[in-house]
Amino acid sequence: MSDREILITTLKNMLIEQENITATPEELLDHKAKLIGFSDFREFLIEINIKPKKLIDKSVEIHRRICQAQIPSPDTKYCIFTAHSDYTFSYKTTWIGKDENGRDILIPATVSTDIYLKELPENITRPYVINDLRELLLWSYRWFGMALVKESIVREHFYEFYQNHKS
């Protein structure tokens, strides 16, 4: 799949709040394009119809905007992570017990995304919503910052956070 196809598919699949919105599929695509800074879906298509070398940087930026604008899937668990520019991570944890040496065992905590996003102070930048490996890599190596990362992605790619480490 080309970068153009991936961008179009990602935009089409982007979850957004749709309170009282009755729109045709075309109007919904226009609305999604507006959320990420385009006047409509047609402008989005024109913008991504550029030479492949230029599309790489454009693709990274458009993916960033999509991950900032989309909402978490309502029936999916997410964990709160922060990617730092020194390529380290911090994350909200939950206590699950003690190990054989009496040390606390902490794992990434899942959050109620509805409550978390509603209680987020206005001066805090809205977190990215990370749903797949491509988005995870772009966020952790290019964008940095706070993100709601789908728990299944965390378990698959940050599995070491779920293992008991013995020293």
C-alpha atoms as one frame of an Amber mdcrd trajectory, in Angstrom:
protein
   0.000   0.000   0.000   1.413   3.399  -0.980   1.699   6.370   1.399  -1.179
   8.052  -0.455  -3.420   5.016   0.009  -2.458   4.758   3.675  -3.273   8.437
   4.266  -6.651   8.149   2.543  -7.520   4.976   4.472  -6.358   6.505   7.765
  -8.481   9.613   7.214 -11.524   7.520   6.243 -11.108   5.337   9.361 -10.421
   8.271  11.703 -12.860   8.248  14.622 -14.366  11.619  15.434 -17.115  12.848
  17.718 -20.352  12.764  15.762 -22.915  14.190  18.143 -26.035  15.061  16.141
 -24.182  14.897  12.829 -26.198  13.510   9.963 -23.961  13.678   6.957 -23.379
  11.851   3.739 -20.102   9.931   3.478 -18.728  12.762   1.306 -19.701  15.417
   3.862 -18.131  13.332   6.628 -14.847  13.125   4.671 -14.941  16.905   4.162
 -15.514  17.364   7.913 -12.598  15.060   8.794 -10.333  16.891   6.341 -11.301
  20.210   7.961 -10.413  18.827  11.411  -6.834  18.273  10.254  -6.401  21.622
   8.522  -7.731  21.240   4.973 -10.687  23.116   3.492 -12.255  19.845   2.302
 -11.470  16.278   1.216 -10.644  17.445  -2.323  -7.912  19.765  -1.012  -6.581
  16.869   1.097  -6.338  14.689  -2.053  -4.617  17.468  -4.013  -2.153  18.013
  -1.148  -1.088  14.349  -1.019  -0.783  14.045  -4.807   2.865  15.153  -4.805
   6.194  13.543  -5.635   7.056  10.562  -3.404  10.089  12.212  -1.763   8.032
  15.239  -0.731   5.136  13.002   0.319   7.170  11.354   3.089   7.417  14.529
   5.196   3.874  15.549   4.279   2.632  12.078   5.245   4.290  12.276   8.678
   2.684  15.675   9.315  -0.775  14.556   8.153  -0.580  11.422  10.308   0.330
  13.652  13.279  -2.732  15.820  12.693  -4.967  12.764  12.375  -3.640  11.268
  15.634  -4.263  14.597  17.391  -7.793  15.010  16.043  -9.169  11.478  16.275
 -10.930  10.163  19.345 -10.253   6.835  21.043 -12.425   3.906  20.006 -15.145
   3.688  22.686 -14.883  -0.066  23.210 -11.066  -0.235  23.284  -8.708   0.095
  26.259  -5.940   2.717  26.141  -2.885   3.474  28.289  -1.420   6.940  28.905
   2.198   7.238  27.763   4.548  10.133  27.178   7.336   9.825  24.614  10.319
  12.035  25.420  12.806  13.484  22.941  15.587  11.343  24.465  13.557   8.292
  23.265  12.441   7.271  26.751   8.867   6.801  27.930   6.902   7.559  31.039
   3.468   6.159  31.688   0.614   5.988  34.167   0.821   2.771  36.178  -1.394
   0.537  38.234  -0.241  -1.590  41.172  -0.868  -5.339  40.789   0.909  -6.674
  43.858   4.356  -7.413  45.199   7.058  -9.697  43.871   8.816 -12.402  45.903
  11.238  -9.757  47.267   8.428  -7.513  48.488   8.830  -4.904  45.733   5.782
  -3.329  44.150   4.807  -4.610  40.707   3.486  -1.858  38.457   2.127  -2.210
  34.927   0.756   0.351  32.457  -2.706   1.417  33.587  -5.686   1.540  31.282
  -7.828   4.653  31.526 -11.423   5.570  30.910 -10.785   7.746  27.874 -14.149
   9.521  28.068 -13.517  10.708  31.621  -9.813  11.399  31.016 -10.409  13.614
  27.973 -13.297  15.499  29.618 -11.217  16.227  32.745  -8.098  17.256  30.806
  -7.256  20.890  31.688  -7.544  23.318  28.770  -3.877  24.334  29.078  -2.778
  20.726  28.416  -2.314  19.721  24.790  -4.746  17.019  23.745  -2.920  13.674
  23.621  -2.311  11.778  20.407  -4.482   8.696  19.901  -2.269   5.794  18.801
  -4.009   2.775  17.266  -1.368   0.925  15.249   2.351   0.279  14.855   2.873
   2.991  12.198   1.387   5.631  14.496   3.363   4.268  17.470   6.665   4.575
  15.609   5.920   8.067  14.282   4.849   9.271  17.732   7.759   7.740  19.628
  10.490   8.798  17.162   9.183  12.007  15.555   6.352  13.728  17.429   6.882
  12.913  21.120   4.468  14.089  23.805   1.513  12.523  25.579  -0.590   9.822
  23.913  -3.407   7.413  24.535  -1.926   4.184  23.193  -4.197   1.240  22.439
  -3.550  -1.377  25.134  -3.056  -4.195  22.610  -0.275  -2.140  20.959   1.340
  -1.523  24.365   1.195  -5.224  25.263   2.674  -6.251  21.908   5.426  -3.640
  21.580   6.161  -2.753  25.207   5.783  -6.265  26.582   8.700  -5.714  28.983
   6.464  -3.398  31.032   4.292  -6.427  31.855   7.045  -8.823  32.902   8.324
  -9.353  36.426  11.980  -8.322  36.458  14.161 -10.158  38.950  17.373  -8.518
  40.069
